[in-house]
Amino acid sequence: MSTHKYAGPIWSLFRIVVGLLFTLNGTVTVFGVLGAAGKHAAPLGQWPGWWAGLIQLVCGLFVLAGLFTTPAAIVASGSMAYAYLTVHQPQALLPTQNGGASAALYCWAFLAIAVLGAGPWSLDAAFRRDARTKDLVTSS
């Protein structure tokens, strides 16, 4: 990551916003709340809609909190790649033609989060700091 003094906090904010938006999408799909008027929950267990919503909800919460960020982001990225390739791409080649821009953006955003990590404002970073502090205390 860049050595710019704001790089860590801005990256953390990026992860938080992406996680929040993904969580909101999952909330709409799983529970039918916080969405546009007339948007209802997918039927419980229905493939692939309800399961995609569950992935969005769970992985979105993990990424939002910065907890188990890399595995959650990998699953989220893969689910969006799957959505793009199976739902959107067969309709037309380009995201501007097939309605898949958000799936493509989520896929790449989560891939970046998986590769670069959660950033300093995350539970993952807090647990690493806590573990390092315990190691210092026990080794003294």
N, C-alpha and C positions, 0 to 999 in steps of 0.2 A: 504494500500500500504506500501511497505517497507520504513524504515527510512533512507535508504542509500541516501547520499546527491545528487546523480544523478538520483534517481528513478523517480522523477517528470518530469524532462526534457526528459529523455529517454522514459518514457511512452508517453509524448506528441509527440515525434518524431515517435514513433511506430504508434500512431493514425494518424498522418499526412501522413505517408507513406502508410498505409492501405487505408485511405480515397482517396489519390491521385491515387493509382492503381485501386481502385474501380471506381473512376470517369473516368479514362481513358477507362476502359472496357465499361462503359455506353456511352462514347463519340463515340466509335467504333460502338456500336449497334444502337444508335439513329441517329447519323449523318454520319457514314461510314468513319470517318476520324481518323487519328492517329493509324490505325491498320495495320495489315499485308497486303501485296499487294494482291489485289483481294477480300478483305473483304469489303462487302457492308452493308449499313444500312438495318435494318429490315424494312419491309413495315410498314408505319404509322398505329398505332393502332393494329397491328397483335398480337394475343395472343399466347403464352406468351412472345415471344421474344422481341418485342418492349417495352412492359410494364416492363419487367425485366431490359432492358437497361435504361428506364426512372428511375426506382428505383435506379439502380446503379449510374446514373448521379446525381440525386438529393440528395440521401442519402450520396453518396460519397463526394459531395461538403459540405454538412452539417458536416460530420465527419471530413473532411479535415480542415475546419475552426474551428471546435470545437464549433459549434452553434447548440443548440437543440440536443446535442450529444447523449444522452441516447435514446430518441425516434427514432432518425435516425438510430442508431446502432441496435436497436431492429427490426426495419423494414428490415434493410439490412441483419441481421442474419437470420430472418425468411425467407426472399426471397432465401437465399442461402441454407437453410435447405430444402425448397420446391424444389429448383432446384436439389439438390442432391437426394432427395427421389423420385422425379418423372422422372428425366431425366437419372441420372447416376446409381443409385442403382438397377433399374430393369435390367440393362445390366450385372451386376456382383456384388458380395457382397463387395469387397474391393475397395477403391479408386484407388489403383495401377492397378486394373484390369478394372475399368469402366470409367476412365478419369475424376473422380470427385474430385481429390485431391484439386484443387484450390477452388471449392465450399465448401468442408469440412473445409479447412483452413479459408476461409472468414467467414463462419458461426461461427466458434469458436472464431476467432479474434474479430468479431463484438459483440459477446456475452460478451467477456471479457471487451471490451470498454464500453458496456452498463452497466455492473456491476460496473466497477472501475471508470468510468467517463472520462472526457476529459483530465485531467491533467492541470498543471499550465499555459501552453502556449496555451490558447484557448480563444475564445470569451466568452464562458460560464463563465470561471474564471474571465475574465476582467469585465464582467457585474456584477458578484458577488462582486468583489472588489469595483467597482463604487457604487453599492447599499450600501455596508457597509460604505463607505466614506460619502455618503449622509446622512445615518442614524446618523453617528457621528456628523456631522455638525448641523443637525436639532435638535438633543437632547441636544446640548450644550447651 
